[in-house]
Amino acid sequence: MTGLDGWAPFIAAITEHQKRSERDGAFLRAHAEVEQKFIDLEAFHRALYADEVTAEELAALCGRTAAEMEQLRRDLARGPIRFTPAEPPSCAIHLSGSFTRVSKLMGLDRAHEFLFATDYRYRPHASVQQWAENRYLVLMGRYVVEDMWTLSLILAQLVVLTGRAFPDLEEPWAHPDFPQALLDTAQENPYLHQQIAYGMCAAVEGERFRTAVGVADDAMLTPVMFEIARGAMDFVVGHELSHVYRGHLHAAGRPANESPWFAGEAFDQVRETPNGAAVIETYLRDYWPAHSLELEADMFAMMSAADIGASVAQDLRLVGIQFAVSLLSFLDRANYLIEFGYDPAEAIGLREYSRVPGLVDMMLPMATHPWGKTRATAVTSEVQLVYRSLVDPVELRRKALLMQAVGNLLGSMSGPALNAIRWINSRPGESLAVVLPDDKLITHYWPPDATIEDDRLEQLESSASRFYTDFADPALSATVLPAKHAAEMVRRVAGPGLLEGAEELCRRLGYLAPAVEQAAAYMKQSRVSAATYLQLLPDPGSDEQTIVLTCRVTLARIRDEWGILPEAVFRIMAWYAPDDIPLELLYSRDVFPADEMDAALTTLEAYALISLDGDAVRVHPLVQAVARDADAVEPEPVFPPSETRDVAVALLDAAVPGWQDPDGWPTWRRLLSHIDVIAGHLATDAGQDPPVALWNVTAQYLLDQGMVERALGYSRRALSDGQRLQGPDHPDTLVLRHNLGHAYTVAGDYPEAISVLEQTVTDQERLIGARHPDTLTSRNSLAAAYLAAGDLSRAILLLERTASDRRRVLGRDHPHTLASQSDLATAYSSAGELSRAIPLLRKVVARSQRIQGADHPDVVIARGNLAYAYSAAGRVSKAIPLLEQSVADHERVFGPDHPNTLMSRTILAAAYEGAGEQAARPGVTPG
């Protein structure tokens, strides 16, 4: 370690910085005092480098194990790494281990010297700074390091629980169905699902929101946790070392005229806004050069972190990498929004941002780390570049799906976590600490000018599940407010002049947040006191009965003043998902006049039955449940549930756009959750005429977007309902059966696909004729299933026949005719008959482009197929420009994350590799 002695002045400066950061707030002071009381950090670090101090003695100083101390000493001896005397042992252990693993694979030699330091200030992730030639400081927030391990434990518990669905597999995460099973397990175990939101809050808020996590007793848990956590930590450390390894600290930025791959259509939309062109110019000039280097560092960090250890552990390391990327992306956004005074839940509830890929980078051009907003989706694509030469395509897809599943899981918790942060930040001068053994939540409050030792400290205790379900899974129960917060809600909503009897009212309502808010809103609108409201309210029983009574009082008042329309709208919304109900959905089809709808929504919000949020509506799930049960609110309902449910379904059915039109995909993304919810409600009522067309079009959209399992579910349901309504031989039923067979092909279940499609073709030829357009469509899909299953001879014969029949029946320029010819050319290409495939594809592209336009999705796919055929024929100089154009076309038409776009990038990357080019050229690395 003598080579690091020159660090002494710098170490002293950083140590002082660390100590100053501990005085940033009262909520940090408690942690600092506890740590200093039990661990003399300076004494620990002196002993760490003293040969005469044994590992056992060193462990006794810090409460760790002797084995950990021995490993820490080995890591420090092997690598040029140093810590300040203020570094906790836990952080030193984690960081030194990651440094040892990653630096070896990156080829960093001892000429590069590193000082690692953590502090109490919030930091989204590590940053690397050069101190002198070949000397670097890696600085990160202490909570991020600690929370990496806490959240890895939670993920490990989910992995282990999911693994029980595959009892015969030693490594269940290697099963192709594991990603979806992981998401299902999370939904079925809300405790662990909500703990993720807790952990994300902890990473942002430090000691203001900390949790203790229960550990399941399972032999697999510990090794799974270690692999996930090491993958996460190795990625974070490897990212910073990559900047050093690749020379990013000194490299010039990318030219400003090169657009980032992920911007695409977002640039055009932003240019149409006021000052949009200037925003884009600023982004490209000031941020894109650094952004491109960050994404490159992500890829190198992933390569090193995932390649460490035995191959059986690489899947779990990929889980850790995606977990780290998603968490850090969340922290980047949350930190920026909180620091600059935004309401996190409103500004980053992933509603506005998620609708336009890349738009977040335009909306927040001053963010410290703008790349944090796209990296979570980028890395899941980069896995294809990292592993392309190591694993077969099926295994590659499974690894990518596993990473995507983890990203989806963490992404689903961003909103709840930010809601909890907003709740905490709305109470200045208070500090919150949470522990969860026995489901108890302990809350500490004190005034802004109090210290941690102040004897005025107030402690409240409530049920933890009641607290966090409002943020993590509102459908489970309502929030129970502390008594003083319930009274404060009445004062804030109703006003100060109506508070007589407020405490008794809150007690009578069980301190349930939605009931208290409704009562206070009623008091405000009716100008009655809490005591008067109490006279209208019988003694409730359960939580649900409490909501029933407040809704009954409120709706009676609304009917007296505004008629029945507000109640009708309220009951319709009860059938949708509770969040992000689009206003355009309610205004569609002109069911209600716009001015009357405006008045109805305003009235419902005034009485706290709904919340208006921009272009969306939110209804509390418990309130929705009551609204769906007409008998609970009114003995003789004005609107029977079946009627309001029918209107809700009709509005959804009318609102969904065409599934093939990319312009309609943002609308689809908003409506999917509501379709899922209404499907769940209809599943419990066999007597209801099901919306078969809605199930069918939803299945087609999901299939096109790569959400195969969900698509199969809707396609099966469409066929089952359609067959029940119309019979098995109805032409429409046969179309639905064809759609299910096609979905099986996309899902890779070729035997089932061929079985369904063969029967469908046979029945259609018998009932509607061999040359009916529907029959030809089914026959074309059957040929595609043969092709996918590797039966090339049967596929080519059937496609030749179908292309010929479609030309005679539909005409040579019909899109279906061109589609069959394109499929036939693909079959020729698969069979190695490129001399037949390429001329046919040229004709298809020329005719399709003339008839459908250059940006039609079918035309973009056909041009990509032609480019791929050139590549397969070895005509690289011809293929690569076309493949580059194909990637740009796919990103523009389908979006950066569409399955077709991802495949186009993979094909281009393979072409570069075959031509001896570097895969990091523009357009190849998708992030």
Secondary structure, DSSP 4 states (H G I P E B T S, - for coil): -GGGGGGHHHHHHHHHHHHHHTTS-HHHHHHHHHHHHH--HHHHHHHHT-TTS-HHHHHHHHT--HHHHHHHHHHHHHSSEEE-TT--HHHHHHHHHHHHHHHHHHT--TTSEEEEEEESS--SS-EEEEEETTEEEEEEEHHHHHHHHHHHHHHHHHHHHHHTT-TT-SSGGGSTTHHHHHHHHHHH-HHHHHHHHHHHHHHHHGGGS---------TTHHHHHHHHHHHHHHHHHHHHHHHHHTTTTTPPPPPTTS--TTTTHHHHHHHTSTTHHHHHHHIIIIIHHHHHHHHHHHHHHHHHHHTSS-GGGHHHHHHHHHHHHHHHHHHHHHHHHHHTT--HHHHSSSSHHHHSTTHHHHH-TT-S-GGGGTHHHHHHHHHHHHHTTTS-HHHHHHHHHHHHHHHHHHHHTHHHHHHHHHHHHTSTT-------GGGEEEEEE--TT--TT-TT-EEEEEEHHHHHHHHH-TTS-PPBPPHHHHHHHHHHHH-GGG-TTHHHHHHHTTTBHHHHHHHHHHHHHHT--HHHHHHH-PPP-SHHHHHHHHHHHHHHHHHHHH-SHHHHHHHHHTTS-SS-EEHHHHHGGGSS-HHHHHHHHHHHHHTTS-EEETTEEE--HHHHHHHH-HHHH-SS-SS-HHHHHHHHHHHHHHH---TT-GGGHHHHHHHHHHHHHHHHHHHT-TTS---HHHHHHHHHHHHHTT-HHHHHHHHHHHHHHHHHHH-TTSHHHHHHHHHHHHHHHHHT-HHHHHHHHHHHHHHHHHHT-TTSHHHHHHHHHHHHHHHHTT-HHHHHHHHHHHHHHHHHHH-TTSHHHHHHHHHHHHHHHHTT-HHHHHHHHHHHHHHHHHHH-TT-HHHHHHHHHHHHHHHHTT-HHHHHHHHHHHHHHHHHHT-TTSHHHHHHHHHHHHHHHHTT--TTSTTTS--
